[in-house]
Amino acid sequence: MITEISEVNWFPTTVYHTSVDDAFCDRIENKVTNDKSKHYEKVESFSKWLSETQYEEIKELSTYVCSVILPQIGQRQNWKYNNWKLRESWLNYYEKNDWGSMHRHMDVDYAAILIIKAGEGNLIFSRSELVEGETKEYESIHDEKINDVKGKLILFPPYLYHCVTKCNKERMTWAFNFINSK
């Protein structure tokens, strides 16, 4: 299911990413399509999501992330312990013209996003200095626009700001929040 884990340094925060099979994403997308009428919910006035719907595939992926991927990241980061547990996960479903506001996940230890149905580079990560208006005149700081690729699983520290720009077509992602305890 998972290939190798790669990393990239942003802001200078290290963000990790890996890939899951297209067939895995297709199974989730098909289930979401079939269940849409049961779990469809409008959040504020911009994005739509299916909340607290857990599929076996998501449970399997969450378990794998907690037992294999996050501990590998922990070794690279020299963390004191790696006892990961999924706190919550949810599906973000965006239709044309939907978008998601800039936010971060400060009440957890790590976050992840799985791109199930790619948009057109709608996911943006931003440095806190940009979001909070604290950049220096001489600095050349920019957002990181993510190339949406079906099956990309992005793992990042919860303090990284991110948003989804206005979608020109349907886009589907699954978001995860993880906690690490002694």
C-alpha positions as CSV (number, residue, x, y, z in Angstrom):
1,M,0.0,0.0,0.0
2,I,2.6,2.6,1.0
3,T,5.8,3.3,-0.9
4,E,8.8,5.0,0.5
5,I,8.5,8.1,2.7
6,S,10.0,11.3,1.4
7,E,10.6,14.6,3.1
8,V,10.8,18.2,2.1
9,N,11.8,21.2,4.2
10,W,9.4,24.1,4.2
11,F,9.7,27.3,6.3
12,P,12.2,25.4,7.5
13,T,9.7,22.9,8.8
14,T,10.1,19.3,7.6
15,V,6.9,18.0,6.0
16,Y,6.7,14.3,5.0
17,H,4.8,12.7,2.2
18,T,4.2,9.2,0.8
19,S,1.8,7.6,-1.6
20,V,-1.0,5.1,-1.3
21,D,-2.4,3.1,-4.2
22,D,-4.9,4.6,-6.6
23,A,-7.1,1.6,-6.0
24,F,-7.2,2.4,-2.3
25,C,-8.4,6.0,-3.1
26,D,-10.9,4.7,-5.6
27,R,-12.4,2.4,-2.9
28,I,-12.8,5.4,-0.6
29,E,-14.2,7.6,-3.3
30,N,-16.8,5.0,-4.3
31,K,-17.9,4.5,-0.7
32,V,-18.2,8.3,-0.2
33,T,-20.2,8.6,-3.4
34,N,-22.6,5.8,-2.2
35,D,-22.9,7.2,1.3
36,K,-23.1,10.9,0.4
37,S,-26.8,11.2,1.0
38,K,-26.4,9.7,4.5
39,H,-23.6,11.8,5.8
40,Y,-23.5,15.0,3.7
41,E,-23.1,18.1,5.8
42,K,-22.4,21.8,5.0
43,V,-19.7,23.4,7.1
44,E,-20.1,27.2,7.4
45,S,-20.7,28.3,3.8
46,F,-17.7,27.0,2.0
47,S,-16.7,23.3,2.2
48,K,-18.7,20.2,2.5
49,W,-17.6,17.1,4.5
50,L,-18.7,13.8,5.8
51,S,-18.0,13.8,9.5
52,E,-16.9,11.0,11.7
53,T,-17.5,8.4,8.9
54,Q,-15.0,5.6,9.4
55,Y,-14.4,3.1,6.6
56,E,-12.3,0.0,7.1
57,E,-9.7,1.4,4.7
58,I,-9.3,4.6,6.8
59,K,-9.0,2.5,10.0
60,E,-6.3,0.4,8.2
61,L,-4.4,3.4,7.0
62,S,-4.6,5.2,10.4
63,T,-3.2,2.1,12.1
64,Y,-0.4,1.9,9.6
65,V,0.4,5.6,10.0
66,C,0.4,5.2,13.8
67,S,2.5,2.0,13.9
68,V,4.9,2.5,11.0
69,I,5.0,6.0,9.4
70,L,4.9,8.3,12.5
71,P,7.5,6.2,14.4
72,Q,9.8,6.5,11.4
73,I,9.3,10.2,11.4
74,G,9.9,10.2,15.1
75,Q,13.2,8.4,14.7
76,R,14.3,11.0,12.1
77,Q,13.2,13.8,14.4
78,N,14.7,12.2,17.5
79,W,11.5,12.2,19.5
80,K,11.6,10.7,23.0
81,Y,8.6,8.4,22.4
82,N,6.4,7.2,19.6
83,N,3.1,6.0,20.9
84,W,0.7,7.2,18.3
85,K,-3.0,7.1,18.2
86,L,-5.6,8.5,15.8
87,R,-7.6,11.3,17.6
88,E,-10.0,12.0,14.8
89,S,-10.4,12.0,11.0
90,W,-12.9,13.3,8.5
91,L,-13.5,13.6,4.8
92,N,-13.4,17.0,3.2
93,Y,-15.6,17.1,0.1
94,Y,-15.3,20.2,-2.1
95,E,-17.5,20.9,-5.1
96,K,-16.9,23.6,-7.7
97,N,-16.4,27.0,-6.0
98,D,-15.9,25.6,-2.5
99,W,-12.9,26.5,-0.5
100,G,-11.4,26.1,3.0
101,S,-10.2,28.9,5.2
102,M,-6.6,29.2,6.6
103,H,-6.2,27.2,9.8
104,R,-4.0,25.0,11.8
105,H,-4.5,22.0,14.2
106,M,-2.9,23.2,17.5
107,D,-4.7,20.7,19.8
108,V,-2.9,17.6,18.4
109,D,0.6,16.3,17.9
110,Y,0.7,15.7,14.1
111,A,-1.7,16.0,11.2
112,A,-2.1,14.4,7.8
113,I,-4.0,14.9,4.6
114,L,-4.7,12.1,2.0
115,I,-5.7,13.4,-1.4
116,I,-8.4,11.0,-2.7
117,K,-9.6,13.0,-5.7
118,A,-7.1,15.7,-6.8
119,G,-8.0,19.2,-7.4
120,E,-5.8,21.7,-9.2
121,G,-3.2,22.6,-6.7
122,N,-5.8,24.0,-4.2
123,L,-3.9,23.0,-1.0
124,I,-1.7,25.9,0.3
125,F,0.7,25.8,3.3
126,S,1.8,29.1,4.7
127,R,4.3,30.3,7.3
128,S,2.9,31.8,10.4
129,E,4.7,35.1,9.7
130,L,2.7,35.5,6.5
131,V,-0.6,34.6,8.1
132,E,0.0,36.8,11.2
133,G,1.4,39.7,9.2
134,E,4.9,39.5,10.8
135,T,7.1,39.4,7.8
136,K,10.1,41.7,7.4
137,E,10.3,44.0,4.4
138,Y,13.5,42.4,3.2
139,E,12.2,38.8,3.5
140,S,11.1,36.9,0.5
141,I,8.6,34.5,2.1
142,H,6.0,32.7,0.1
143,D,3.3,30.1,0.4
144,E,3.8,26.6,-0.7
145,K,1.2,25.5,-3.3
146,I,0.9,21.8,-3.3
147,N,0.5,19.9,-6.5
148,D,-2.6,17.7,-5.8
149,V,-1.8,14.1,-6.7
150,K,-4.2,11.3,-6.1
151,G,-2.9,9.1,-3.4
152,K,-0.5,11.6,-1.9
153,L,-0.4,11.4,1.9
154,I,1.1,14.5,3.5
155,L,2.1,14.4,7.1
156,F,2.9,17.7,8.9
157,P,3.3,19.4,12.3
158,P,0.0,20.8,13.5
159,Y,1.2,24.4,13.8
160,L,1.6,24.7,10.0
161,Y,-1.1,26.9,8.6
162,H,-3.0,25.6,5.5
163,C,-6.0,26.3,3.4
164,V,-7.8,25.2,0.3
165,T,-8.3,27.8,-2.5
166,K,-11.5,28.1,-4.5
167,C,-11.9,24.8,-6.3
168,N,-12.7,24.7,-10.0
169,K,-13.7,21.1,-9.9
170,E,-14.7,18.4,-7.3
171,R,-11.9,17.6,-4.8
172,M,-11.8,15.1,-2.1
173,T,-9.4,14.6,0.8
174,W,-9.3,12.8,4.1
175,A,-7.8,14.7,7.1
176,F,-6.3,13.1,10.2
177,N,-5.2,14.3,13.6
178,F,-2.8,12.2,15.7
179,I,-1.7,12.3,19.3
180,N,1.5,10.9,20.8
181,S,1.5,9.8,24.4
182,K,3.9,8.3,26.9
